[in-house]
Amino acid sequence: MTKQLVFTLLVANAAFGQASKAPDFSGFWEPFRGGGDPKLTPPAASPVVLKEKYAKPYADRQKLEQESLAKGEQLATSGPQCQPYGMPNMMTVASYPMEALQTPTKLLVVTEVLHEVRSVFLDRPQMPWDDVAPTYTGRSVGKWDGDSLVIDTVAIKPNTAGYRGIPHSPQMHITERMRLVAPDVLHDQITIEDPETLEKPIVYTLGFKRMEKDYEMVEFVCENNREYIDEKGVVRMRVKGK
């Protein structure tokens, strides 16, 4: 046996040993706000502080959305209808669940809404940003820091809907720290950095509660082609014959 082969086996065994001792996030998870227990309640999100160039258009948009809701009209929050949520919004959509599938080399996240799939690689480094083709979910790699999984995500398409509707550039960088704060409660602390649009990083934490093992995902797809966005940005419904 060569020295190189011995070294490779030692590294592989060490990596497997670390992964085998890591917390297992596998299972079905639903959004959870803590149920009144301060130990399980996610901390409050940091404020959104946009650079001057983006702050006023964002404030104007927020005002327009409030006025539209008061009139019973829904403004489109992104581009074409049936567009994927992507990162970071796919990690929590209303009260709908997600499934996590964990192996020593990968954490796979599958959402019930639109059945979006996200791969978090645990056995390889992050690639240079310029070498990654932008997608809605970006490219995610993770490594263990004690009982926390630290996930680095880059290369998210600029037209992906931003957190709370904020604009973002191709330079948006997302870092997550996932950990079990109780045997069946998972916290995902998300930090968003964008030197183009943000004055300072945004930090917020999502909470999830483990569901029954026999839960079955339902099919939730976007196939309603009757919806469209009018010239004012309002979501309308096409009426037959018009």
TIMAR-279130 format. One record per residue (C-alpha): residue number from 0; residue in three letters; x, y, z. Coordinates in nm, 2 decimals. Layout:
<pafis>
<pafi k="NUM" r="ALA" c1="X" c2="Y" c3="Z"/>
...
</pafis>
This chain:
<pafis>
<pafi k="0" r="MET" c1="0.00" c2="0.00" c3="0.00"/>
<pafi k="1" r="THR" c1="0.15" c2="0.34" c3="-0.10"/>
<pafi k="2" r="LYS" c1="0.19" c2="0.63" c3="0.13"/>
<pafi k="3" r="GLN" c1="-0.05" c2="0.84" c3="-0.08"/>
<pafi k="4" r="LEU" c1="-0.32" c2="0.57" c3="-0.05"/>
<pafi k="5" r="VAL" c1="-0.27" c2="0.54" c3="0.33"/>
<pafi k="6" r="PHE" c1="-0.30" c2="0.92" c3="0.36"/>
<pafi k="7" r="THR" c1="-0.61" c2="0.93" c3="0.15"/>
<pafi k="8" r="LEU" c1="-0.78" c2="0.66" c3="0.36"/>
<pafi k="9" r="LEU" c1="-0.69" c2="0.84" c3="0.68"/>
<pafi k="10" r="VAL" c1="-0.84" c2="1.16" c3="0.56"/>
<pafi k="11" r="ALA" c1="-1.15" c2="0.98" c3="0.43"/>
<pafi k="12" r="ASN" c1="-1.19" c2="0.80" c3="0.76"/>
<pafi k="13" r="ALA" c1="-1.15" c2="1.12" c3="0.96"/>
<pafi k="14" r="ALA" c1="-1.40" c2="1.30" c3="0.75"/>
<pafi k="15" r="PHE" c1="-1.65" c2="1.01" c3="0.79"/>
<pafi k="16" r="GLY" c1="-1.59" c2="1.00" c3="1.16"/>
<pafi k="17" r="GLN" c1="-1.66" c2="1.36" c3="1.20"/>
<pafi k="18" r="ALA" c1="-1.98" c2="1.33" c3="0.98"/>
<pafi k="19" r="SER" c1="-2.10" c2="1.03" c3="1.18"/>
<pafi k="20" r="LYS" c1="-2.08" c2="1.22" c3="1.51"/>
<pafi k="21" r="ALA" c1="-2.26" c2="1.52" c3="1.36"/>
<pafi k="22" r="PRO" c1="-2.63" c2="1.59" c3="1.45"/>
<pafi k="23" r="ASP" c1="-2.87" c2="1.43" c3="1.20"/>
<pafi k="24" r="PHE" c1="-3.11" c2="1.69" c3="1.05"/>
<pafi k="25" r="SER" c1="-3.30" c2="1.42" c3="0.85"/>
<pafi k="26" r="GLY" c1="-3.67" c2="1.43" c3="0.86"/>
<pafi k="27" r="PHE" c1="-3.97" c2="1.65" c3="0.79"/>
<pafi k="28" r="TRP" c1="-3.98" c2="2.00" c3="0.94"/>
<pafi k="29" r="GLU" c1="-4.25" c2="2.27" c3="0.97"/>
<pafi k="30" r="PRO" c1="-4.20" c2="2.64" c3="1.06"/>
<pafi k="31" r="PHE" c1="-4.19" c2="2.69" c3="1.43"/>
<pafi k="32" r="ARG" c1="-4.18" c2="3.02" c3="1.62"/>
<pafi k="33" r="GLY" c1="-4.10" c2="2.88" c3="1.97"/>
<pafi k="34" r="GLY" c1="-4.45" c2="2.83" c3="2.12"/>
<pafi k="35" r="GLY" c1="-4.37" c2="3.08" c3="2.40"/>
<pafi k="36" r="ASP" c1="-4.05" c2="2.91" c3="2.51"/>
<pafi k="37" r="PRO" c1="-3.77" c2="3.17" c3="2.50"/>
<pafi k="38" r="LYS" c1="-3.51" c2="2.89" c3="2.46"/>
<pafi k="39" r="LEU" c1="-3.67" c2="2.78" c3="2.15"/>
<pafi k="40" r="THR" c1="-3.79" c2="3.11" c3="2.01"/>
<pafi k="41" r="PRO" c1="-3.58" c2="3.24" c3="1.72"/>
<pafi k="42" r="PRO" c1="-3.43" c2="3.59" c3="1.80"/>
<pafi k="43" r="ALA" c1="-3.56" c2="3.90" c3="1.63"/>
<pafi k="44" r="ALA" c1="-3.43" c2="3.98" c3="1.29"/>
<pafi k="45" r="SER" c1="-3.19" c2="4.26" c3="1.23"/>
<pafi k="46" r="PRO" c1="-3.32" c2="4.57" c3="1.04"/>
<pafi k="47" r="VAL" c1="-3.29" c2="4.60" c3="0.67"/>
<pafi k="48" r="VAL" c1="-3.05" c2="4.89" c3="0.59"/>
<pafi k="49" r="LEU" c1="-3.01" c2="4.95" c3="0.22"/>
<pafi k="50" r="LYS" c1="-2.77" c2="5.18" c3="0.05"/>
<pafi k="51" r="GLU" c1="-2.91" c2="5.52" c3="-0.04"/>
<pafi k="52" r="LYS" c1="-2.94" c2="5.42" c3="-0.41"/>
<pafi k="53" r="TYR" c1="-3.18" c2="5.14" c3="-0.32"/>
<pafi k="54" r="ALA" c1="-3.35" c2="5.27" c3="0.00"/>
<pafi k="55" r="LYS" c1="-3.60" c2="5.51" c3="-0.15"/>
<pafi k="56" r="PRO" c1="-3.73" c2="5.28" c3="-0.43"/>
<pafi k="57" r="TYR" c1="-3.77" c2="5.01" c3="-0.17"/>
<pafi k="58" r="ALA" c1="-3.96" c2="5.24" c3="0.06"/>
<pafi k="59" r="ASP" c1="-4.18" c2="5.35" c3="-0.23"/>
<pafi k="60" r="ARG" c1="-4.25" c2="4.99" c3="-0.32"/>
<pafi k="61" r="GLN" c1="-4.34" c2="4.91" c3="0.04"/>
<pafi k="62" r="LYS" c1="-4.58" c2="5.20" c3="0.05"/>
<pafi k="63" r="LEU" c1="-4.74" c2="5.10" c3="-0.28"/>
<pafi k="64" r="GLU" c1="-4.79" c2="4.74" c3="-0.15"/>
<pafi k="65" r="GLN" c1="-4.97" c2="4.87" c3="0.16"/>
<pafi k="66" r="GLU" c1="-5.20" c2="5.09" c3="-0.05"/>
<pafi k="67" r="SER" c1="-5.27" c2="4.80" c3="-0.29"/>
<pafi k="68" r="LEU" c1="-5.35" c2="4.56" c3="0.00"/>
<pafi k="69" r="ALA" c1="-5.59" c2="4.82" c3="0.14"/>
<pafi k="70" r="LYS" c1="-5.77" c2="4.82" c3="-0.20"/>
<pafi k="71" r="GLY" c1="-5.78" c2="4.44" c3="-0.21"/>
<pafi k="72" r="GLU" c1="-5.52" c2="4.42" c3="-0.49"/>
<pafi k="73" r="GLN" c1="-5.21" c2="4.21" c3="-0.47"/>
<pafi k="74" r="LEU" c1="-4.89" c2="4.34" c3="-0.62"/>
<pafi k="75" r="ALA" c1="-4.65" c2="4.09" c3="-0.78"/>
<pafi k="76" r="THR" c1="-4.35" c2="4.03" c3="-0.55"/>
<pafi k="77" r="SER" c1="-4.12" c2="3.92" c3="-0.82"/>
<pafi k="78" r="GLY" c1="-4.11" c2="3.85" c3="-1.20"/>
<pafi k="79" r="PRO" c1="-4.30" c2="3.60" c3="-1.40"/>
<pafi k="80" r="GLN" c1="-4.56" c2="3.39" c3="-1.22"/>
<pafi k="81" r="CYS" c1="-4.46" c2="3.03" c3="-1.12"/>
<pafi k="82" r="GLN" c1="-4.10" c2="3.15" c3="-1.07"/>
<pafi k="83" r="PRO" c1="-3.91" c2="2.95" c3="-0.80"/>
<pafi k="84" r="TYR" c1="-3.87" c2="3.11" c3="-0.46"/>
<pafi k="85" r="GLY" c1="-3.50" c2="3.02" c3="-0.45"/>
<pafi k="86" r="MET" c1="-3.26" c2="3.12" c3="-0.17"/>
<pafi k="87" r="PRO" c1="-3.32" c2="3.24" c3="0.09"/>
<pafi k="88" r="ASN" c1="-3.70" c2="3.24" c3="0.07"/>
<pafi k="89" r="MET" c1="-3.74" c2="2.88" c3="-0.02"/>
<pafi k="90" r="MET" c1="-3.63" c2="2.79" c3="0.33"/>
<pafi k="91" r="THR" c1="-3.97" c2="2.91" c3="0.47"/>
<pafi k="92" r="VAL" c1="-4.29" c2="2.95" c3="0.28"/>
<pafi k="93" r="ALA" c1="-4.59" c2="3.03" c3="0.51"/>
<pafi k="94" r="SER" c1="-4.66" c2="2.72" c3="0.72"/>
<pafi k="95" r="TYR" c1="-4.56" c2="2.46" c3="0.46"/>
<pafi k="96" r="PRO" c1="-4.30" c2="2.19" c3="0.55"/>
<pafi k="97" r="MET" c1="-3.97" c2="2.08" c3="0.40"/>
<pafi k="98" r="GLU" c1="-3.78" c2="1.76" c3="0.41"/>
<pafi k="99" r="ALA" c1="-3.41" c2="1.72" c3="0.50"/>
<pafi k="100" r="LEU" c1="-3.21" c2="1.42" c3="0.38"/>
<pafi k="101" r="GLN" c1="-2.86" c2="1.39" c3="0.53"/>
<pafi k="102" r="THR" c1="-2.57" c2="1.17" c3="0.43"/>
<pafi k="103" r="PRO" c1="-2.20" c2="1.21" c3="0.52"/>
<pafi k="104" r="THR" c1="-2.14" c2="1.40" c3="0.20"/>
<pafi k="105" r="LYS" c1="-2.46" c2="1.59" c3="0.14"/>
<pafi k="106" r="LEU" c1="-2.76" c2="1.76" c3="0.30"/>
<pafi k="107" r="LEU" c1="-3.06" c2="1.77" c3="0.06"/>
<pafi k="108" r="VAL" c1="-3.35" c2="2.00" c3="0.13"/>
<pafi k="109" r="VAL" c1="-3.68" c2="1.95" c3="-0.05"/>
<pafi k="110" r="THR" c1="-3.97" c2="2.20" c3="0.00"/>
<pafi k="111" r="GLU" c1="-4.33" c2="2.11" c3="-0.03"/>
<pafi k="112" r="VAL" c1="-4.41" c2="2.43" c3="-0.21"/>
<pafi k="113" r="LEU" c1="-4.30" c2="2.40" c3="-0.58"/>
<pafi k="114" r="HIS" c1="-4.09" c2="2.10" c3="-0.48"/>
<pafi k="115" r="GLU" c1="-3.77" c2="2.30" c3="-0.49"/>
<pafi k="116" r="VAL" c1="-3.45" c2="2.10" c3="-0.43"/>
<pafi k="117" r="ARG" c1="-3.14" c2="2.23" c3="-0.27"/>
<pafi k="118" r="SER" c1="-2.81" c2="2.04" c3="-0.24"/>
<pafi k="119" r="VAL" c1="-2.56" c2="2.14" c3="0.04"/>
<pafi k="120" r="PHE" c1="-2.23" c2="1.96" c3="-0.04"/>
<pafi k="121" r="LEU" c1="-2.04" c2="1.85" c3="0.28"/>
<pafi k="122" r="ASP" c1="-1.74" c2="1.69" c3="0.11"/>
<pafi k="123" r="ARG" c1="-1.60" c2="1.97" c3="-0.11"/>
<pafi k="124" r="PRO" c1="-1.49" c2="2.34" c3="-0.10"/>
<pafi k="125" r="GLN" c1="-1.68" c2="2.63" c3="-0.24"/>
<pafi k="126" r="MET" c1="-1.59" c2="2.72" c3="-0.60"/>
<pafi k="127" r="PRO" c1="-1.47" c2="3.07" c3="-0.71"/>
<pafi k="128" r="TRP" c1="-1.78" c2="3.28" c3="-0.77"/>
<pafi k="129" r="ASP" c1="-1.69" c2="3.34" c3="-1.14"/>
<pafi k="130" r="ASP" c1="-1.68" c2="2.97" c3="-1.20"/>
<pafi k="131" r="VAL" c1="-2.04" c2="2.90" c3="-1.08"/>
<pafi k="132" r="ALA" c1="-2.34" c2="2.95" c3="-1.31"/>
<pafi k="133" r="PRO" c1="-2.60" c2="3.15" c3="-1.12"/>
<pafi k="134" r="THR" c1="-2.92" c2="2.96" c3="-1.02"/>
<pafi k="135" r="TYR" c1="-3.22" c2="3.03" c3="-0.80"/>
<pafi k="136" r="THR" c1="-3.08" c2="2.82" c3="-0.52"/>
<pafi k="137" r="GLY" c1="-2.71" c2="2.91" c3="-0.58"/>
<pafi k="138" r="ARG" c1="-2.43" c2="2.68" c3="-0.49"/>
<pafi k="139" r="SER" c1="-2.41" c2="2.57" c3="-0.12"/>
<pafi k="140" r="VAL" c1="-2.13" c2="2.40" c3="0.07"/>
<pafi k="141" r="GLY" c1="-2.12" c2="2.32" c3="0.44"/>
<pafi k="142" r="LYS" c1="-1.88" c2="2.22" c3="0.71"/>
<pafi k="143" r="TRP" c1="-1.94" c2="2.13" c3="1.08"/>
<pafi k="144" r="ASP" c1="-1.84" c2="2.37" c3="1.35"/>
<pafi k="145" r="GLY" c1="-1.91" c2="2.17" c3="1.67"/>
<pafi k="146" r="ASP" c1="-2.29" c2="2.09" c3="1.66"/>
<pafi k="147" r="SER" c1="-2.36" c2="2.36" c3="1.40"/>
<pafi k="148" r="LEU" c1="-2.36" c2="2.32" c3="1.02"/>
<pafi k="149" r="VAL" c1="-2.21" c2="2.63" c3="0.86"/>
<pafi k="150" r="ILE" c1="-2.34" c2="2.67" c3="0.50"/>
<pafi k="151" r="ASP" c1="-2.19" c2="2.90" c3="0.25"/>
<pafi k="152" r="THR" c1="-2.41" c2="2.99" c3="-0.05"/>
<pafi k="153" r="VAL" c1="-2.31" c2="3.20" c3="-0.36"/>
<pafi k="154" r="ALA" c1="-2.42" c2="3.26" c3="-0.72"/>
<pafi k="155" r="ILE" c1="-2.78" c2="3.33" c3="-0.68"/>
<pafi k="156" r="LYS" c1="-2.96" c2="3.48" c3="-0.98"/>
<pafi k="157" r="PRO" c1="-3.03" c2="3.85" c3="-0.94"/>
<pafi k="158" r="ASN" c1="-3.39" c2="3.81" c3="-1.05"/>
<pafi k="159" r="THR" c1="-3.46" c2="3.57" c3="-0.75"/>
<pafi k="160" r="ALA" c1="-3.70" c2="3.73" c3="-0.51"/>
<pafi k="161" r="GLY" c1="-3.50" c2="3.88" c3="-0.22"/>
<pafi k="162" r="TYR" c1="-3.56" c2="3.86" c3="0.15"/>
<pafi k="163" r="ARG" c1="-3.86" c2="4.08" c3="0.23"/>
<pafi k="164" r="GLY" c1="-3.85" c2="4.19" c3="-0.13"/>
<pafi k="165" r="ILE" c1="-3.52" c2="4.37" c3="-0.10"/>
<pafi k="166" r="PRO" c1="-3.31" c2="4.41" c3="-0.42"/>
<pafi k="167" r="HIS" c1="-2.98" c2="4.21" c3="-0.44"/>
<pafi k="168" r="SER" c1="-2.69" c2="4.19" c3="-0.68"/>
<pafi k="169" r="PRO" c1="-2.49" c2="3.89" c3="-0.81"/>
<pafi k="170" r="GLN" c1="-2.25" c2="3.95" c3="-0.52"/>
<pafi k="171" r="MET" c1="-2.51" c2="3.85" c3="-0.26"/>
<pafi k="172" r="HIS" c1="-2.36" c2="3.60" c3="-0.02"/>
<pafi k="173" r="ILE" c1="-2.56" c2="3.39" c3="0.23"/>
<pafi k="174" r="THR" c1="-2.41" c2="3.22" c3="0.54"/>
<pafi k="175" r="GLU" c1="-2.62" c2="2.99" c3="0.75"/>
<pafi k="176" r="ARG" c1="-2.57" c2="2.82" c3="1.09"/>
<pafi k="177" r="MET" c1="-2.80" c2="2.53" c3="1.14"/>
<pafi k="178" r="ARG" c1="-2.82" c2="2.36" c3="1.48"/>
<pafi k="179" r="LEU" c1="-3.06" c2="2.17" c3="1.70"/>
<pafi k="180" r="VAL" c1="-3.16" c2="2.38" c3="2.00"/>
<pafi k="181" r="ALA" c1="-3.37" c2="2.09" c3="2.12"/>
<pafi k="182" r="PRO" c1="-3.40" c2="1.73" c3="2.00"/>
<pafi k="183" r="ASP" c1="-3.68" c2="1.82" c3="1.77"/>
<pafi k="184" r="VAL" c1="-3.63" c2="2.19" c3="1.71"/>
<pafi k="185" r="LEU" c1="-3.40" c2="2.33" c3="1.45"/>
<pafi k="186" r="HIS" c1="-3.27" c2="2.68" c3="1.41"/>
<pafi k="187" r="ASP" c1="-3.13" c2="2.82" c3="1.09"/>
<pafi k="188" r="GLN" c1="-2.95" c2="3.15" c3="1.14"/>
<pafi k="189" r="ILE" c1="-2.92" c2="3.33" c3="0.81"/>
<pafi k="190" r="THR" c1="-2.68" c2="3.61" c3="0.73"/>
<pafi k="191" r="ILE" c1="-2.72" c2="3.80" c3="0.41"/>
<pafi k="192" r="GLU" c1="-2.43" c2="4.02" c3="0.28"/>
<pafi k="193" r="ASP" c1="-2.43" c2="4.23" c3="-0.04"/>
<pafi k="194" r="PRO" c1="-2.17" c2="4.50" c3="-0.08"/>
<pafi k="195" r="GLU" c1="-2.38" c2="4.65" c3="-0.37"/>
<pafi k="196" r="THR" c1="-2.72" c2="4.69" c3="-0.20"/>
<pafi k="197" r="LEU" c1="-2.68" c2="4.66" c3="0.18"/>
<pafi k="198" r="GLU" c1="-2.51" c2="4.90" c3="0.42"/>
<pafi k="199" r="LYS" c1="-2.47" c2="4.62" c3="0.67"/>
<pafi k="200" r="PRO" c1="-2.55" c2="4.25" c3="0.68"/>
<pafi k="201" r="ILE" c1="-2.90" c2="4.12" c3="0.75"/>
<pafi k="202" r="VAL" c1="-2.93" c2="3.85" c3="1.02"/>
<pafi k="203" r="TYR" c1="-3.24" c2="3.65" c3="1.10"/>
<pafi k="204" r="THR" c1="-3.32" c2="3.31" c3="1.23"/>
<pafi k="205" r="LEU" c1="-3.58" c2="3.06" c3="1.11"/>
<pafi k="206" r="GLY" c1="-3.72" c2="2.80" c3="1.35"/>
<pafi k="207" r="PHE" c1="-3.84" c2="2.45" c3="1.26"/>
<pafi k="208" r="LYS" c1="-4.01" c2="2.17" c3="1.45"/>
<pafi k="209" r="ARG" c1="-3.97" c2="1.81" c3="1.35"/>
<pafi k="210" r="MET" c1="-4.29" c2="1.64" c3="1.22"/>
<pafi k="211" r="GLU" c1="-4.41" c2="1.29" c3="1.24"/>
<pafi k="212" r="LYS" c1="-4.18" c2="1.04" c3="1.05"/>
<pafi k="213" r="ASP" c1="-4.47" c2="0.91" c3="0.85"/>
<pafi k="214" r="TYR" c1="-4.57" c2="1.25" c3="0.70"/>
<pafi k="215" r="GLU" c1="-4.61" c2="1.24" c3="0.32"/>
<pafi k="216" r="MET" c1="-4.53" c2="1.54" c3="0.11"/>
<pafi k="217" r="VAL" c1="-4.82" c2="1.66" c3="-0.11"/>
<pafi k="218" r="GLU" c1="-4.78" c2="1.78" c3="-0.47"/>
<pafi k="219" r="PHE" c1="-4.78" c2="2.16" c3="-0.47"/>
<pafi k="220" r="VAL" c1="-4.70" c2="2.30" c3="-0.81"/>
<pafi k="221" r="CYS" c1="-4.77" c2="2.63" c3="-0.99"/>
<pafi k="222" r="GLU" c1="-4.98" c2="2.55" c3="-1.29"/>
<pafi k="223" r="ASN" c1="-5.23" c2="2.84" c3="-1.29"/>
<pafi k="224" r="ASN" c1="-5.16" c2="3.01" c3="-1.62"/>
<pafi k="225" r="ARG" c1="-5.46" c2="3.24" c3="-1.59"/>
<pafi k="226" r="GLU" c1="-5.27" c2="3.48" c3="-1.36"/>
<pafi k="227" r="TYR" c1="-5.08" c2="3.77" c3="-1.51"/>
<pafi k="228" r="ILE" c1="-4.92" c2="4.09" c3="-1.40"/>
<pafi k="229" r="ASP" c1="-5.08" c2="4.41" c3="-1.55"/>
<pafi k="230" r="GLU" c1="-4.90" c2="4.73" c3="-1.64"/>
<pafi k="231" r="LYS" c1="-4.93" c2="4.86" c3="-1.28"/>
<pafi k="232" r="GLY" c1="-4.77" c2="4.54" c3="-1.13"/>
<pafi k="233" r="VAL" c1="-5.10" c2="4.41" c3="-1.00"/>
<pafi k="234" r="VAL" c1="-5.17" c2="4.03" c3="-1.02"/>
<pafi k="235" r="ARG" c1="-5.48" c2="3.98" c3="-1.23"/>
<pafi k="236" r="MET" c1="-5.68" c2="3.68" c3="-1.34"/>
<pafi k="237" r="ARG" c1="-5.76" c2="3.62" c3="-1.71"/>
<pafi k="238" r="VAL" c1="-6.13" c2="3.58" c3="-1.77"/>
<pafi k="239" r="LYS" c1="-6.25" c2="3.34" c3="-2.04"/>
<pafi k="240" r="GLY" c1="-6.30" c2="3.52" c3="-2.36"/>
<pafi k="241" r="LYS" c1="-6.09" c2="3.82" c3="-2.27"/>
</pafis>
